[in-house]
Amino acid sequence: MKVSAALKRFDNKLAIARAIGISHVAVYNWGEVVPLASAVALEIVTSGELRLDPALYPSLKIALGHVRAYQAAAKALGVRPVTGSA
């Protein structure tokens, strides 16, 4: 998620900080891309109006690739993948 998109929705960095419960100083230190945890929080508080873009987060892109590979392997083996929920 780009900071510019969050600013269009919230008007200023202080409002972004208040919306997700972090310090405004943290928001002022972001740069062009919202950190992953904050992007997830913004997607939640905006009910999806702001969306996380996996392409902006290389580590997330790699992790999603591993999940997809795991799911494909489980399907090929005819087993139900573990989801992590009880």
KOLMAR-22164 format. One line per field, with one value per atom (N, C-alpha, C, CB): x, y, z; residue in three letters. Coordinates in steps of 0.1 Angstrom, whole numbers. Each point is the difference from the previous one (the first is absolute). Glycine has a CB too. Layout:
N
u	(X:...)
v	(Y:...)
w	(Z:...)
res	(ALA:...)
***
This chain:
86
u	(8:-8:9:-19:16:7:-5:5:4:-4:-9:22:-20:-9:-14:19:-22:-13:-7:6:2:-5:-3:13:-4:-3:-12:24:-27:-13:-12:12:-11:-11:-1:2:9:0:4:5:-1:3:14:-24:28:13:6:-7:20:7:-5:19:-23:-5:-13:11:-20:-12:3:-12:22:4:4:7:2:5:-11:21:-30:-11:-9:0:-2:-9:5:-6:20:5:7:2:-2:5:15:-20:27:14:4:3:9:5:0:13:-15:1:14:-20:30:14:3:6:-12:2:-4:-3:-9:-6:9:-23:29:8:13:-10:14:12:-1:8:-20:-3:7:-21:22:5:-12:22:-20:-10:-10:16:-11:-8:-4:11:-24:-4:6:-22:28:5:-11:17:-14:-9:-11:18:-14:-9:-10:17:-12:-9:-9:17:-12:-9:-11:20:-17:-11:-10:16:-11:-9:-9:17:-11:-8:-10:20:-17:-10:-11:18:-15:-11:-9:15:-8:-8:-8:17:-13:-7:-10:19:-20:-9:3:-18:31:5:0:-9:5:1:15:-20:29:14:4:5:3:4:15:-21:25:14:4:-1:12:5:12:-8:7:11:12:-17:16:12:9:-14:9:8:8:-16:13:7:6:-17:30:7:-1:15:-14:0:-14:18:-28:-14:-2:-8:13:-1:7:-1:12:7:-8:22:-27:-8:-13:9:-15:-12:3:-10:22:5:1:12:-6:2:-14:22:-31:-14:-6:-2:3:-6:6:-5:19:7:-5:20:-21:-5:-14:15:-23:-14:-1:-8:17:0:6:3:7:5:-10:23:-30:-10:-11:5:-9:-11:5:-9:22:5:1:13:-10:1:-14:23:-33:-13:-3:0:8:-2:-6:19:-25:-5:11:-24:26:11:-4:6:4:-1:-2:14:-24:-3:4:-19:23:5:-12:18:-30:-11:-4:-8:3:-4:-13:13)
v	(-12:12:12:-12:21:13:10:-4:12:10:10:-3:6:9:-5:7:-20:-5:2:-17:15:2:14:-20:29:14:5:3:-9:4:-4:-3:-8:-4:7:-22:25:6:15:-23:29:14:4:4:-10:3:-11:24:-23:-11:-2:4:7:-2:-8:22:-20:-7:-15:20:-23:-14:-6:5:2:-6:-3:13:-3:-2:-12:24:-26:-10:-14:15:-17:-13:-1:-3:14:-1:0:-11:19:1:15:-21:24:14:6:-6:19:8:0:14:-15:0:-12:13:-24:-12:1:-13:19:3:9:-4:14:10:-6:18:-30:-7:-10:4:-6:-11:0:-1:12:0:-1:-10:3:-1:-11:10:-21:-12:-2:-10:8:-3:-13:13:-14:-13:-11:13:-25:-11:0:-13:13:-1:11:-12:24:12:-1:14:-19:-2:-9:4:-15:-10:7:-19:27:7:10:-3:10:10:-7:15:-26:-8:-4:-8:4:-4:12:-19:30:11:7:3:-4:6:-10:15:-27:-11:-3:7:-6:-4:12:-22:34:11:2:11:-12:0:-15:23:-26:-14:-2:-4:-7:-3:-5:-6:10:-5:-9:21:-34:-9:3:-17:23:3:10:-4:12:10:-6:17:-30:-6:-13:10:-10:-12:-12:16:-14:-11:-7:11:-3:-5:-7:19:-14:-7:-14:23:-23:-13:-10:12:-7:-8:-6:14:-5:-4:-11:23:-22:-10:-13:18:-18:-12:-7:9:0:-5:-7:18:-11:-6:-13:23:-24:-12:-11:13:-10:-10:-5:12:-2:-4:-9:21:-18:-8:-14:20:-21:-13:-8:10:-4:-7:-5:14:-6:-4:-12:23:-22:-11:-13:17:-16:-12:-5:8:0:-3:1:-15:24:3:14:-16:17:13:9:-10:22:8:5:7:-6:6:15:-19:24:14:8:-6:0:7:3:10:-12:2:-13:19:-17:-12:-6:9)
w	(0:0:0:12:-21:0:10:-25:31:9:-6:12:-25:-7:0:-15:14:0:14:-18:28:14:2:8:-13:2:-7:2:-14:-7:9:-23:30:8:13:-10:16:14:0:9:-19:-1:5:1:11:5:8:1:2:7:15:-15:21:14:0:6:-16:-1:-2:-9:0:-2:13:-24:31:13:9:-3:5:9:-4:5:-18:-5:4:-19:19:3:13:-24:32:14:1:5:-14:1:1:-13:16:2:-14:21:-21:-13:-4:6:3:-3:-9:21:-17:-8:-14:20:-22:-14:-7:8:-2:-7:-4:13:-7:-4:-10:22:-28:-9:-13:11:-18:-13:-10:7:-18:-10:2:-16:22:2:15:-20:23:13:5:-4:16:4:1:14:-16:-2:11:-12:25:11:0:13:-16:-1:-12:12:-23:-12:3:-15:22:4:9:-2:12:9:-8:19:-29:-7:-9:0:-5:-8:9:-16:28:9:4:8:-3:5:-11:17:-30:-11:-7:-3:9:-5:-15:16:-19:-13:-10:5:-1:-9:-4:11:-1:-3:-1:11:-21:-2:0:-13:20:0:-14:25:-31:-12:2:-12:11:3:-8:5:-17:-8:6:-20:30:7:11:-6:9:12:-4:15:-19:-5:9:-12:25:9:0:15:-16:-1:-13:15:-25:-13:0:-12:18:2:8:-2:14:9:-7:19:-27:-7:-11:4:-10:-9:7:-14:26:7:4:9:-5:3:-12:18:-29:-12:-4:-8:9:-3:10:-9:21:11:-4:18:-21:-4:-12:10:-20:-12:3:-14:22:4:8:0:9:8:-9:19:-29:-9:-9:0:-5:-8:8:-13:26:8:5:7:-9:4:15:-19:25:15:2:5:6:3:7:3:-9:6:14:-23:31:14:-2:11:-4:-1:12:-13:24:12:9:-13:10:9:7:-14:26:8:-4:19)
res	(MET:MET:MET:MET:LYS:LYS:LYS:LYS:VAL:VAL:VAL:VAL:SER:SER:SER:SER:ALA:ALA:ALA:ALA:ALA:ALA:ALA:ALA:LEU:LEU:LEU:LEU:LYS:LYS:LYS:LYS:ARG:ARG:ARG:ARG:PHE:PHE:PHE:PHE:ASP:ASP:ASP:ASP:ASN:ASN:ASN:ASN:LYS:LYS:LYS:LYS:LEU:LEU:LEU:LEU:ALA:ALA:ALA:ALA:ILE:ILE:ILE:ILE:ALA:ALA:ALA:ALA:ARG:ARG:ARG:ARG:ALA:ALA:ALA:ALA:ILE:ILE:ILE:ILE:GLY:GLY:GLY:GLY:ILE:ILE:ILE:ILE:SER:SER:SER:SER:HIS:HIS:HIS:HIS:VAL:VAL:VAL:VAL:ALA:ALA:ALA:ALA:VAL:VAL:VAL:VAL:TYR:TYR:TYR:TYR:ASN:ASN:ASN:ASN:TRP:TRP:TRP:TRP:GLY:GLY:GLY:GLY:GLU:GLU:GLU:GLU:VAL:VAL:VAL:VAL:VAL:VAL:VAL:VAL:PRO:PRO:PRO:PRO:LEU:LEU:LEU:LEU:ALA:ALA:ALA:ALA:SER:SER:SER:SER:ALA:ALA:ALA:ALA:VAL:VAL:VAL:VAL:ALA:ALA:ALA:ALA:LEU:LEU:LEU:LEU:GLU:GLU:GLU:GLU:ILE:ILE:ILE:ILE:VAL:VAL:VAL:VAL:THR:THR:THR:THR:SER:SER:SER:SER:GLY:GLY:GLY:GLY:GLU:GLU:GLU:GLU:LEU:LEU:LEU:LEU:ARG:ARG:ARG:ARG:LEU:LEU:LEU:LEU:ASP:ASP:ASP:ASP:PRO:PRO:PRO:PRO:ALA:ALA:ALA:ALA:LEU:LEU:LEU:LEU:TYR:TYR:TYR:TYR:PRO:PRO:PRO:PRO:SER:SER:SER:SER:LEU:LEU:LEU:LEU:LYS:LYS:LYS:LYS:ILE:ILE:ILE:ILE:ALA:ALA:ALA:ALA:LEU:LEU:LEU:LEU:GLY:GLY:GLY:GLY:HIS:HIS:HIS:HIS:VAL:VAL:VAL:VAL:ARG:ARG:ARG:ARG:ALA:ALA:ALA:ALA:TYR:TYR:TYR:TYR:GLN:GLN:GLN:GLN:ALA:ALA:ALA:ALA:ALA:ALA:ALA:ALA:ALA:ALA:ALA:ALA:LYS:LYS:LYS:LYS:ALA:ALA:ALA:ALA:LEU:LEU:LEU:LEU:GLY:GLY:GLY:GLY:VAL:VAL:VAL:VAL:ARG:ARG:ARG:ARG:PRO:PRO:PRO:PRO:VAL:VAL:VAL:VAL:THR:THR:THR:THR:GLY:GLY:GLY:GLY:SER:SER:SER:SER:ALA:ALA:ALA:ALA)
***
